[in-house]
Structure formats: structure tokens, C-alpha cells
Amino acid sequence: MHIPEKNQNEDYEFVNHASRTPKKKISPIALGLLFIAGGFVCSYFFIYQKLQQMAEHSASISYSMKAMMLGPMLLIFGLYYAVIRPEDLNPVSPRDKKWLYIFVGIFIVAMIALYAWFTKIASGYGYSL
């Protein structure tokens, strides 16, 4: 086998046959709506049900702050994909990155507010976190 001196890849054809079919692009709106639906489901199971157990004065309640954050996180980033509609799922344009940073800021503020609110509600029912 002879390797050309100038361009080593001249005689070789690197073809990814899977790349000949177009990639199925996921719609940002569909992804956003899926995230929003998942956010409502997670919020119901990880926030609302825990508050119901507190209202019923259960002897012990197990909860996870990480699981509680999942619902609002999915809601916030679902809104990002549904409302902003980035050009690609991985934001690369300056416009999409700017909006992503704004939504990350909203997420951080929302998580701090969720923790403070949940702690206040729990102490109102007589639970200490």
C-alpha cells in the first residue's frame, strides 16, 4: 500500500454511512413542552405530596432537596426551550447563550426562594428541616 507524500488521506475515503441520512432534529418547542410536563409531575410528587404529608401531621416525612429542585428546574428550562426556541439544543449563538444565562440566573433565584419557602411552610406545620 502506497501512502501519498503530500496528503496522507488522498487515497482513503472516510465515510460514515450513517451520516448520509439526515439527523432527526428535535424541535425545541417539543422538548420544552416535554420538560414542562415533567416539571409539573416532579413538582407534584416531590413538593406537593410532601406538603400534604405535613398538613396531615405525619410522624415522619422523607424528602430530598435535590428531588424538590428537579420540578422547578424542568419548568424553567422547559420555558427556555419553548419560549426562546434556540437554533440548536446546545446553544451556540450569542443570542441563545445570553438567554440561557438569564434562565440560569432565574433558576438559581428560584431554588433559593423554594428552599426558604419550604422551610417556612415546614416550620409553620411544626417540622424542622
C-alpha positions in Angstrom: 0.0 0.0 0.0 1.4 3.4 -1.0 0.8 6.4 1.1 0.9 9.7 -0.8 3.5 12.2 0.3 1.5 15.4 0.2 -1.9 14.4 1.5 -1.9 11.2 3.5 -5.7 10.8 3.2 -5.8 11.3 -0.6 -6.3 7.6 -1.4 -8.6 6.9 1.5 -12.2 7.7 1.8 -13.5 8.1 5.3 -17.3 7.8 5.1 -19.7 7.5 7.9 -22.6 5.8 6.2 -24.9 6.8 9.0 -24.2 10.4 8.2 -25.8 10.2 4.8 -29.2 10.1 6.4 -30.2 13.5 7.8 -30.3 13.8 11.5 -33.7 14.0 13.0 -33.8 17.4 14.7 -35.7 17.5 17.9 -38.0 20.6 18.0 -37.1 23.0 20.8 -40.8 23.5 21.4 -41.5 19.8 21.7 -38.6 19.5 24.1 -39.7 22.5 26.1 -43.2 21.1 26.4 -41.8 17.7 27.5 -39.7 19.4 30.2 -42.7 21.5 31.4 -44.8 18.4 31.7 -42.0 16.6 33.5 -41.6 19.6 35.8 -45.3 19.5 36.8 -45.1 15.8 37.5 -41.9 16.1 39.6 -43.3 19.1 41.5 -46.4 17.1 42.3 -44.5 14.2 43.7 -41.6 15.9 45.4 -43.2 19.2 46.6 -47.0 19.0 46.8 -47.2 15.5 48.3 -44.6 16.4 51.0 -46.7 19.5 51.9 -49.8 17.3 52.0 -48.0 14.9 54.4 -47.0 17.9 56.6 -50.6 19.2 56.6 -51.7 15.7 57.8 -49.1 15.9 60.5 -47.4 12.6 59.5 -44.9 11.2 62.1 -42.0 11.2 59.7 -41.6 12.7 56.2 -38.7 11.9 54.0 -37.8 14.4 51.4 -34.8 15.4 49.2 -33.9 18.9 48.4 -32.3 17.7 45.1 -35.5 16.0 44.1 -37.5 19.1 45.1 -35.3 21.2 42.7 -36.0 18.9 39.8 -39.6 20.1 39.2 -38.8 23.8 39.0 -35.6 23.2 37.1 -37.6 21.3 34.4 -40.2 24.0 34.3 -37.7 26.8 34.0 -35.6 25.2 31.2 -38.8 23.9 29.5 -39.8 27.6 29.3 -36.4 28.4 27.9 -36.8 25.9 25.1 -40.5 26.6 24.4 -40.3 30.4 24.5 -36.8 31.3 23.3 -36.6 28.5 20.8 -32.9 28.2 20.4 -31.5 27.4 17.0 -29.9 24.2 18.3 -30.4 22.2 21.5 -26.9 23.1 22.5 -27.0 26.9 22.5 -24.1 28.2 20.4 -25.3 31.6 19.1 -24.7 34.7 21.2 -28.5 35.3 21.4 -29.2 31.8 22.7 -26.3 31.9 25.2 -27.5 35.3 26.6 -31.0 33.9 27.2 -29.6 30.7 28.7 -27.6 32.7 31.2 -30.7 34.7 32.1 -32.6 31.5 32.7 -29.8 30.0 34.8 -30.0 33.1 36.9 -33.8 32.7 37.3 -33.1 29.0 38.2 -30.7 30.0 41.0 -33.0 32.6 42.4 -36.0 30.2 42.2 -34.1 27.5 44.1 -33.1 29.9 46.9 -36.8 31.0 47.1 -38.0 27.4 47.1 -35.7 26.5 49.9 -36.8 29.5 52.0 -40.5 29.0 51.3 -40.4 25.2 52.0 -38.5 25.8 55.3 -41.0 28.4 56.3 -44.0 26.2 55.5 -42.4 23.2 57.3 -41.8 25.3 60.4 -45.4 26.5 60.3 -46.6 22.9 60.5 -44.1 22.2 63.3 -41.4 20.4 61.4 -37.7 21.3 61.5 -35.6 20.7 58.4 
